[in-house]
Amino acid sequence: MTAEFWKDCPRVQVDPYKMHGSPTVGAYRLAAQTVVECEELGDAPEEIAADYGVPLEDVRAILGYYHAREPQLMPSR
């Protein structure tokens, strides 16, 4: 997912000097995409927050944002 996808998520930052400009969980060095991938692998938001040392509220907000906009990622037929 591009920075454009995450641009309106208040819990995501895009800093060209951090993680090569990848969208991250706030000021943390954790890609927003990683949060989504962890959930897809079966991790609960609480596990993701604990494993990566990020606020649970950020994880939940990012997953909520992703799921609300996920249809935008699907190619139209």
C-alpha positions, -999 to +999 in steps of 0.1 A: +000+000+000+013+034-009+016+065+011-014+078-009-036+051+006-027+060+041-027+098+037-059+104+057-052+081+085-043+102+116-023+074+132+001+070+102+031+091+094+051+093+062+086+107+067+110+105+038+138+101+063+123+072+082+120+037+068+126+051+032+093+070+034+071+040+041+039+048+060+046+040+097+026+037+129+029+072+142+065+080+152+074+043+156+096+024+131+068+000+123+053+000+088+015+003+087+016-026+061+032-048+088+003-042+111-021-053+084+000-084+074+002-095+111-036-094+113-040-113+081-017-140+096-041-143+126-025-120+152-050-101+174-045-063+177-034-068+213-006-092+201+006-068+174+008-039+199+026-060+225+050-076+199+060-043+184+058-020+214+032+003+199+000+017+214-030-006+210-051+024+200-028+030+170-031-006+159-068-006+162-071+027+143-049+015+115-067-017+111-101+001+112-088+026+086-075-003+064-107-023+065-129+007+058-109+014+026-098-021+016-123-021-013-103+007-029-074-017-033-095-042-054-092-037-091-125-029-108-137-053-134 
